[in-house]
Structures are given as C-alpha cells and as structure tokens.
C-alpha cells in the first residue's frame, strides 16, 4: 500500500468552465480520500472555487516561488497556458509537474481528461516516471551593460517589438559572433519542448524533445537570411537592438516579461535547472505529434517485419 503520511500536492486548475471545476473537484476528492493533502492555486476569479463544496475548504496559495514548497508534485488541470504557469511554480521548487489536458490541443499535457481517475490513481500510487526537459536562462542588459532583468523559459523567449507601426532593428548573435542584422517583428528563442508552440507558428521546425538544442526563429524579418537556426545547447544566443530603434519586450513562456529599451541586449543560454516532467506512459513523441496536430497518416503500412520495433503493435 502506498504511504501517504505527510504527502501534499499543489493543484493548479483552470476554472473557466464548469466542467473544469468538476474535474478539479473530482481530483481533490480522490487525493484527499487517499490521505493526501491538497492545496489549490488561487484564481483571479475565486467564485468557482468558493462555490464548490470540495474545493472551497482547501488551503489556497498565491502564485509565488514558495507556492509549491513542501509539496511532492504540482498537478495541472487545463491547457498549455495553465501548464506553463504551473511549471513556473514547480521549477521554483525543483518539483515534478503533471499536466492533464482540459483545453484544446494541450501539447504540454501528459494525460487527457477522459481518463482522469486513472491518472490520479497513478499519482496516489507514485506509479510514474520523470523526464527532464531542457530550459533556457535569460539575461537582459541595458545599453551600458547594466542588468535589467533575468528570467527563464520552458517553451520560449519571445523578443517582441512594442511599436506596431514600425520594425525592431535587431542584430542576431551566436557564440559572441554576429550572424545577421534585420528589421523584424521580433525573434523567438525556443527549446525543443517549445518548438511546437509559438516558434512553430512563426515557421520554425519541430524538434523532438529528446534533442538538446536551442532553436532561433526570426519573426517576420525583412532580410535575405532569416531562416530558423538550430544551434548547440552549449551556445549563447544573443539579440541586440539598435539605440535608434523601437522599445521591445522579452516575454518568457507568454507571461514573464522583461522590458528591453532601445539599445538593450538579451542573452539566452541553456537553463541550469530543467523541468521535471511527469510521464504516465511510454508513447513516443511521434504519436503525440500526429494526435495533437491531427496529421494525416492514412495509407501508412509500417515495417514489413512484425515485432522488430518496440512500439509496433
């Protein structure tokens, strides 16, 4: 029998729909019945939590680096945006994070809502494995070299022009050597995990998450050489903006911003701390890609020799 003494889990639900609240309530009910303490991340609108008899009495915490302190796991119920916010809390405490998809695509989620009870039972029994996912560390400096801010990203760093009537004049640098200068809407620096997110929409390639690499994708750049680059995970990727150009913003994972005034410089390197990603099955990334993006595979026959490939039925 699984030991549950002093076990605690941080529940991070997206409460925008009644079905999501029901899923969160069911999750809390199963965990507490197993003797596991549940704390809940506070929501912008507290009414869905207040109105649910299971969720209402549970302790709530704000989104701070200490939110998951003392927990064994961060459990996410929602889509990719909710997962990224929960990963921020798990990363701060070096804890595993498990996503159960209540959204649409839910590329970052490990499990789907229709098998919620099975997933929670696996958590109760600690029947899962942990996969390390690469992150990025980010430093933004001013024109005189002063540090304006630091942050990190699981998916991507998006350097975005704040003046929509013009372009951001930027210089891309890899390993402290200039690569190209161009006017652009911005530049995306992504991990393999984030290659299916914003950088994919901007024309970047899909990178398998087992790959250690940094992906650089200029966003609507006006220049001859603006193709995506895949560089070494040991590289330092930098983007400088000209002193005469527009102000910009570096946004990590869509919600952690650092201002970049004209003449600023951003440096991106492999993160010192990975995200500890909970896996409940051994499904290959190829299957996830096909399923989530609904890719057409009709007519596929596969290898002729039966039983020689580990995921062949």
C-alpha positions as CSV (number, residue, x, y, z in Angstrom):
1,X,0.0,0.0,0.0
2,X,1.3,3.5,-0.9
3,X,2.5,5.5,2.1
4,X,0.5,8.8,2.2
5,X,1.7,10.3,5.5
6,X,2.6,14.0,5.2
7,X,2.1,13.9,1.4
8,X,0.9,17.1,-0.2
9,X,0.1,18.2,-3.8
10,X,-0.4,21.6,-5.3
11,X,-3.4,21.6,-7.6
12,X,-3.4,24.2,-10.4
13,X,-6.8,24.2,-12.1
14,X,-8.2,26.3,-15.0
15,X,-11.6,27.2,-13.6
16,X,-13.0,29.0,-16.7
17,X,-15.6,26.3,-17.4
18,X,-18.0,24.3,-15.2
19,X,-16.6,21.0,-16.5
20,X,-13.1,22.1,-15.5
21,X,-14.3,22.9,-11.9
22,X,-15.9,19.5,-11.8
23,X,-12.6,17.9,-12.8
24,X,-10.7,19.8,-10.2
25,X,-13.3,18.8,-7.6
26,X,-13.1,15.2,-8.5
27,X,-9.3,15.3,-8.4
28,X,-9.2,16.9,-4.9
29,X,-11.8,14.3,-3.7
30,X,-9.7,11.4,-4.9
31,X,-6.5,12.7,-3.4
32,X,-7.9,13.6,0.0
33,X,-9.7,10.3,0.2
34,X,-6.2,8.7,-0.2
35,X,-4.9,10.8,2.7
36,X,-3.0,13.3,0.6
37,X,-3.3,17.0,1.5
38,X,-4.3,19.3,-1.4
39,X,-3.6,23.0,-1.7
40,X,-5.0,25.0,-4.6
41,X,-3.5,27.9,-6.5
42,X,-5.7,31.0,-6.1
43,X,-7.6,32.1,-9.2
44,X,-8.3,35.6,-10.5
45,X,-12.0,34.8,-10.0
46,X,-12.4,33.0,-6.7
47,X,-16.1,32.2,-7.2
48,X,-15.7,28.8,-8.9
49,X,-13.6,27.6,-6.0
50,X,-15.8,29.2,-3.4
51,X,-19.0,27.6,-4.9
52,X,-17.6,24.0,-4.9
53,X,-18.1,22.1,-1.7
54,X,-14.9,20.1,-2.2
55,X,-12.6,22.9,-3.3
56,X,-13.9,25.6,-1.1
57,X,-12.3,24.5,2.2
58,X,-8.9,23.6,0.7
59,X,-6.0,26.0,1.6
60,X,-5.1,28.4,-1.2
61,X,-1.8,29.9,-2.2
62,X,-0.8,32.8,-4.5
63,X,1.5,32.5,-7.5
64,X,4.8,32.9,-5.8
65,X,8.1,30.9,-5.8
66,X,7.0,29.4,-2.5
67,X,3.6,28.3,-3.6
68,X,4.6,24.6,-4.0
69,X,7.1,24.5,-1.1
70,X,6.8,21.2,0.8
71,X,4.7,19.5,-2.0
72,X,5.7,16.3,-3.8
73,X,4.2,17.3,-7.1
74,X,2.4,20.1,-9.0
75,X,-0.8,18.8,-10.7
76,X,-2.2,20.9,-13.6
77,X,-5.8,20.7,-14.9
78,X,-6.1,22.8,-18.0
79,X,-4.4,23.7,-21.3
80,X,-0.9,24.7,-22.2
81,X,-1.1,28.2,-20.7
82,X,-2.2,26.8,-17.3
83,X,0.6,24.2,-17.6
84,X,3.3,26.9,-18.2
85,X,2.2,28.8,-15.2
86,X,2.2,25.7,-13.1
87,X,5.6,24.7,-14.4
88,X,6.9,28.1,-13.1
89,X,5.9,27.0,-9.6
90,X,7.3,23.5,-10.0
91,X,10.6,24.9,-11.4
92,X,11.0,27.2,-8.4
93,X,10.9,24.3,-6.0
94,X,12.5,21.7,-8.4
95,X,9.4,19.5,-8.2
96,X,7.7,17.2,-10.8
97,X,4.8,18.6,-12.8
98,X,2.0,16.6,-14.3
99,X,-0.5,18.1,-16.8
100,X,-4.0,16.7,-17.5
101,X,-5.5,18.4,-20.6
102,X,-8.8,20.2,-20.2
103,X,-8.1,22.5,-23.1
104,X,-8.0,22.1,-26.9
105,X,-4.6,20.9,-28.2
106,X,-2.9,20.6,-24.8
107,X,0.5,19.7,-26.3
108,X,2.2,20.0,-22.9
109,X,-0.3,17.8,-21.0
110,X,0.6,14.2,-20.4
111,X,-2.9,12.9,-20.0
112,X,-6.5,13.6,-21.2
113,X,-9.5,14.4,-19.0
114,X,-11.5,11.3,-20.0
115,X,-9.0,9.2,-18.1
116,X,-8.7,11.5,-15.1
117,X,-9.4,8.9,-12.4
118,X,-6.7,6.6,-13.8
119,X,-4.1,9.4,-13.8
120,X,-4.9,10.4,-10.2
121,X,-4.6,6.8,-9.1
122,X,-1.2,6.6,-10.7
123,X,-0.2,9.7,-8.7
124,X,-1.6,8.2,-5.5
125,X,0.5,5.1,-6.1
126,X,3.5,7.1,-7.3
127,X,3.3,5.0,-10.5
128,X,5.0,7.3,-12.9
129,X,8.4,8.3,-14.2
130,X,10.1,11.7,-14.5
131,X,11.7,13.1,-17.7
132,X,14.0,16.0,-17.6
133,X,13.1,18.8,-20.0
134,X,15.6,21.4,-21.1
135,X,15.0,25.1,-20.2
136,X,16.5,28.4,-21.0
137,X,18.1,31.1,-18.8
138,X,17.7,34.7,-19.9
139,X,19.5,37.9,-19.0
140,X,18.5,41.3,-20.4
141,X,21.0,44.2,-20.2
142,X,20.8,47.9,-21.0
143,X,22.9,49.8,-23.4
144,X,25.6,50.4,-20.8
145,X,25.7,46.8,-19.7
146,X,23.5,47.1,-16.6
147,X,21.3,44.1,-15.9
148,X,17.7,45.0,-16.4
149,X,16.3,41.6,-15.5
150,X,16.7,37.8,-15.5
151,X,14.3,35.0,-16.1
152,X,13.9,31.5,-17.5
153,X,11.7,29.7,-20.0
154,X,10.4,26.2,-20.6
155,X,9.0,26.9,-24.1
156,X,10.5,30.0,-25.5
157,X,11.8,33.6,-25.1
158,X,9.8,35.9,-27.4
159,X,11.5,39.2,-28.2
160,X,8.7,41.4,-29.3
161,X,8.6,44.9,-31.0
162,X,6.3,47.2,-29.0
163,X,5.9,49.7,-31.9
164,X,3.4,48.1,-34.3
165,X,3.9,51.0,-36.8
166,X,7.5,50.1,-37.4
167,X,10.0,47.3,-37.2
168,X,12.5,46.3,-34.5
169,X,16.1,46.8,-35.8
170,X,18.0,43.8,-34.3
171,X,21.3,42.0,-34.6
172,X,21.4,38.3,-34.0
173,X,24.5,36.8,-32.4
174,X,25.6,33.2,-31.7
175,X,28.5,32.4,-29.5
176,X,29.5,36.1,-29.3
177,X,29.8,36.5,-33.1
178,X,27.3,38.4,-35.3
179,X,25.1,36.4,-37.6
180,X,22.8,38.8,-39.3
181,X,21.0,42.2,-38.8
182,X,17.4,42.8,-39.8
183,X,14.2,44.7,-39.2
184,X,11.6,42.4,-37.7
185,X,8.6,42.0,-35.5
186,X,10.8,40.0,-33.1
187,X,12.9,37.0,-32.5
188,X,12.0,33.7,-30.9
189,X,14.5,31.6,-29.0
190,X,13.0,28.2,-28.2
191,X,13.7,24.8,-26.5
192,X,12.7,21.6,-28.2
193,X,9.7,21.5,-26.0
194,X,8.6,24.9,-27.2
195,X,9.2,24.1,-30.9
196,X,5.6,23.0,-31.3
197,X,4.4,26.4,-29.8
198,X,5.0,30.0,-30.9
199,X,8.1,29.2,-32.9
200,X,6.2,26.6,-34.9
201,X,3.5,29.2,-35.8
202,X,6.3,31.5,-36.9
203,X,7.7,28.9,-39.3
204,X,10.2,27.1,-37.1
205,X,10.8,23.3,-37.3
206,X,9.5,20.7,-34.8
207,X,12.3,19.4,-32.6
208,X,11.9,16.1,-30.8
209,X,12.1,16.7,-27.0
210,X,14.9,14.2,-26.6
211,X,17.1,16.5,-28.6
212,X,19.3,19.0,-26.7
213,X,19.4,22.2,-28.9
214,X,18.4,25.8,-29.0
215,X,16.1,27.0,-31.8
216,X,16.2,30.5,-33.1
217,X,13.4,31.8,-35.3
218,X,13.3,35.4,-36.6
219,X,9.6,36.6,-36.6
220,X,8.6,38.4,-39.8
221,X,12.1,39.6,-40.5
222,X,12.9,41.8,-43.5
223,X,16.2,40.4,-44.8
224,X,17.6,37.8,-47.1
225,X,18.9,35.5,-44.4
226,X,16.0,34.9,-41.9
227,X,15.8,31.2,-41.8
228,X,15.4,29.3,-38.4
229,X,18.7,28.2,-36.8
230,X,19.2,25.1,-34.6
231,X,22.3,25.7,-32.5
232,X,24.2,23.8,-29.9
233,X,22.8,23.6,-26.3
234,X,26.1,24.9,-25.2
235,X,25.8,28.1,-27.4
236,X,25.0,31.6,-26.2
237,X,22.3,33.2,-28.3
238,X,22.1,37.0,-28.1
239,X,19.9,39.6,-29.7
240,X,20.8,43.3,-29.6
241,X,18.5,46.2,-30.6
242,X,19.9,49.4,-32.1
243,X,19.8,52.5,-30.0
244,X,17.7,54.2,-32.6
245,X,15.0,51.5,-32.8
246,X,11.7,50.8,-31.0
247,X,11.4,49.6,-27.5
248,X,10.9,45.9,-27.2
249,X,9.8,43.3,-24.6
250,X,11.2,39.9,-23.8
251,X,8.4,37.6,-22.8
252,X,9.2,34.2,-21.3
253,X,6.6,31.4,-21.8
254,X,4.0,34.1,-22.6
255,X,3.7,35.6,-19.2
256,X,7.1,36.6,-17.6
257,X,8.0,39.9,-19.3
258,X,11.3,41.9,-19.1
259,X,11.4,45.3,-20.7
260,X,14.0,45.9,-23.5
261,X,14.6,49.6,-24.1
262,X,16.3,50.7,-27.3
263,X,20.0,49.5,-27.3
264,X,19.2,46.6,-25.0
265,X,20.8,43.2,-25.3
266,X,19.4,39.8,-24.3
267,X,21.5,36.7,-23.8
268,X,19.9,33.2,-23.8
269,X,21.7,30.0,-22.6
270,X,20.7,26.6,-21.6
271,X,19.0,26.6,-18.2
272,X,20.8,25.4,-15.1
273,X,17.7,23.7,-13.8
274,X,15.5,21.5,-16.0
275,X,11.7,21.0,-15.6
276,X,10.9,17.6,-14.1
277,X,8.1,16.3,-16.4
278,X,5.9,13.5,-15.2
279,X,5.3,10.7,-17.7
280,X,2.5,8.2,-17.3
281,X,3.1,6.2,-20.5
282,X,5.8,5.3,-23.0
283,X,4.0,6.7,-26.0
284,X,6.6,8.1,-28.5
285,X,6.6,11.8,-29.4
286,X,5.8,10.9,-33.0
287,X,2.4,9.6,-31.8
288,X,1.7,12.7,-29.7
289,X,2.6,14.9,-32.7
290,X,0.2,13.1,-35.0
291,X,-2.6,13.0,-32.4
292,X,-2.3,16.6,-31.2
293,X,-1.9,18.2,-34.7
294,X,-4.3,15.7,-36.3
295,X,-1.8,14.9,-39.0
296,X,-3.0,12.6,-41.9
297,X,-1.3,9.2,-41.8
298,X,-3.8,7.2,-43.9
299,X,-2.1,4.6,-46.1
300,X,0.8,4.0,-43.8
301,X,1.9,0.4,-43.8
302,X,4.9,0.4,-41.5
303,X,7.8,-2.1,-41.4
304,X,7.3,-5.5,-43.1
305,X,8.9,-7.4,-40.3
306,X,6.5,-7.8,-37.4
307,X,7.7,-7.4,-33.8
308,X,11.1,-5.9,-34.5
309,X,10.2,-2.4,-33.4
310,X,9.4,-1.5,-29.8
311,X,6.2,0.4,-30.4
312,X,4.8,-1.8,-33.2
313,X,1.6,-3.5,-32.5
